[in-house]
Each structure stands twice: as structure tokens, then as C-alpha cells.
Amino acid sequence: MLKRSIWQPASIHPQNSGKSAGIGDDCAFFSYGDSGGSIVAAESFTLPSDRAVDCAIIKALNKVAAGKGLPTGIILSVLLPPGFAEEGLKAIFVQAKEVCRLHAVELIDGYAEVSDGVNRPIITVTAMGEPTNEASAQSMILPGQEVVVSKWIALEGTALIASGCTERLAARFPTQLVEEVCKYDRYLSILSEAACAIKTGVKVMVCAGNGGIFATLWALAESAGLGILVNLKSIPVKQETIEVCEYMGVNPYELLCGGMLVMVTDDGQGMVEALARVNISGTVIGKMTAGHDRII
């Protein structure tokens, strides 16, 4: 549907872009010749959560970092339901400013509008960054290159489920487990592993996100025009996530996957070892293949 109804009829290809966004490419790189360039990415967050602002900002910054850029600032747009209190709007922007401070980026601009078409705040973040030499260079994924992931799948989805269904989960699981999974959103930033991966010669990076790890791997192969072969048992997942997903009747491999960076590299084990040196878990889960078969 994304290909058929958005990318094909809209023909989204910026005239001065060194790399346009698209399936498997979360950000666009704009080149302005000798005057430099910029990397731009956007993220919307529509789910009910008191961490909606944090999630939207961090995920937008993640996209810039995955594009091998250095995030520098954001623009925050908020769509509000009628009657939303001004104190709540102020709290959203105070929270946004704090998230920007923690990640050393600027809150460049903000905008809010009221619409009777929504029943809760809808957060949209546009993140900008400075391109590096690696960002401006087109990297081609080749058959045989290995696929490495950071941390674990479904961290974002597990945290959102736990924070929205705390009482239901507490009736089934120990309090300590529920409290732990509610804090999984502390893993959402991938800025550290992206910086490490760039230094270690990563070819391409993409943020795992909506649709879970399955959708992300499919988009990666689609973008590369290649096949992919992945060992399901190698995909890292926390036992707490499995427990919560089984109880709630959802598939962890298709659950929101913010906090995981997917990397393609010539040396998977070398990438895992480099990540371990900065205290980040990494796992080789498969490789790119010739043809177009996507096999789990």
C-alpha cells in the first residue's frame, strides 16, 4: 500500500537530494553544493501515552542518526482536541525542551492547532541534522553482507502495553516484572550504537519501528533490491516481552520496535564486539542474499 498509494503517485524525489527518503530509508539527505547540506526526518506519535513527546522526539532523532547524520534540532507540532487545557499544552513543550536538552539538540520551533477530528494530542516531530561524509556517500548493500541488530525487539511496544495495562498485568505477573517492562522506554535512543557503527564501517543502518522487526527486515530487503535470510532464534527478545505478549495476545515480532538499530556490515562479529565495548548488546541475525526471497 505504501508503494502503490504514496511513493508511486506522489513521485517523491527532492530535486537537490543526494538521497531521498523511501521504503527502508527513514530520512532524506539534501545537498547544497559547497554550502553544505542537511538531513531531515519526521515522526508522528498517535498512541495514548504520557511519554508520547519523548517517544516522538527520540524516534525522529534516531532516524537522523541511522542516516549517518548528527542530530541538531527539532520542530514540534501538536494537534489538540477541543477543550484541551493550556496547562497541558505548556507541559508538552516543557517536556520537549527537557528531552532536547538530554540529547543535546535544539527545540527550534513549535506549533499547536485545535481540531475536533482528534480526541487526544497528536505529536509530530521533524528532526534535522548535519550530514557527515558517510551520510553523503551512497552505500550499496551486497549479497553476503551480515545483518546485525542492537538490543532487543519490541522494547517500545512492551513498554506501551505495560504502561497502559498496568493493573491487568499486575494481576498476572509479579510487581517487579511489570515495573521493569514499564521502564523499557529508557532503551529507545539508538544514538550511541549509531555512532559506534559508523566508526566500525557500517554500510547501512535503519531504525526498527512500526510493524516490528519483521516489517523492518522486509523494508531493508526491499530498499536494497535483495533477498534476506534470517534465523528466527537469533533475533534477541527479552523473556519479559515474551511473557507480556503471550498474555496480551500480540506477536512480539510485529510489535513496535523502537530502540533497535538494524545494521548491514561486512563483518557482523566485529560489529558485535565494537558495540560490546560501549556496553551495547549486539547480535548477528542473518545476511543479505542474491535474488528477492525474504526468508525467516
HELIX and SHEET records of a PDB file:
HELIX    1   1 LEU A    2  LEU A    2  1                                   1    
HELIX    2   2 LYS A    3  TRP A    7  3                                   5    
HELIX    3   3 GLN A    8  ALA A   10  1                                   3    
HELIX    4   4 GLY A   33  SER A   35  5                                   3    
HELIX    5   5 ALA A   52  ALA A   66  1                                  15    
HELIX    6   6 GLU A   86  LEU A  102  1                                  17    
HELIX    7   7 ASN A  133  SER A  136  1                                   4    
HELIX    8   8 LEU A  155  GLY A  164  1                                  10    
HELIX    9   9 THR A  166  ALA A  170  1                                   5    
HELIX   10  10 THR A  175  CYS A  182  1                                   8    
HELIX   11  11 TYR A  184  TYR A  187  5                                   4    
HELIX   12  12 LEU A  191  LYS A  199  1                                   9    
HELIX   13  13 GLY A  212  ALA A  224  1                                  13    
HELIX   14  14 LEU A  232  SER A  234  5                                   3    
HELIX   15  15 GLN A  239  MET A  248  1                                  10    
HELIX   16  16 PRO A  252  GLU A  254  5                                   3    
HELIX   17  17 GLY A  268  ARG A  277  1                                  10    
SHEET    1   A 6 SER A  17  LYS A  19  0                                        
SHEET    2   A 6 ALA A  28  SER A  31 -1                                        
SHEET    3   A 6 GLY A  37  PHE A  45 -1                                        
SHEET    4   A 6 ILE A 122  PRO A 131 -1                                        
SHEET    5   A 6 GLY A  69  LEU A  80 -1                                        
SHEET    6   A 6 GLU A 106  VAL A 114  1                                        
SHEET    1   B 6 VAL A 204  CYS A 207  0                                        
SHEET    2   B 6 LEU A 261  THR A 265 -1                                        
SHEET    3   B 6 GLU A 146  SER A 150 -1                                        
SHEET    4   B 6 GLY A 282  THR A 289 -1                                        
SHEET    5   B 6 GLY A 227  VAL A 230 -1                                        
SHEET    6   B 6 ARG A 294  ILE A 295  1                                        
END                                                                             
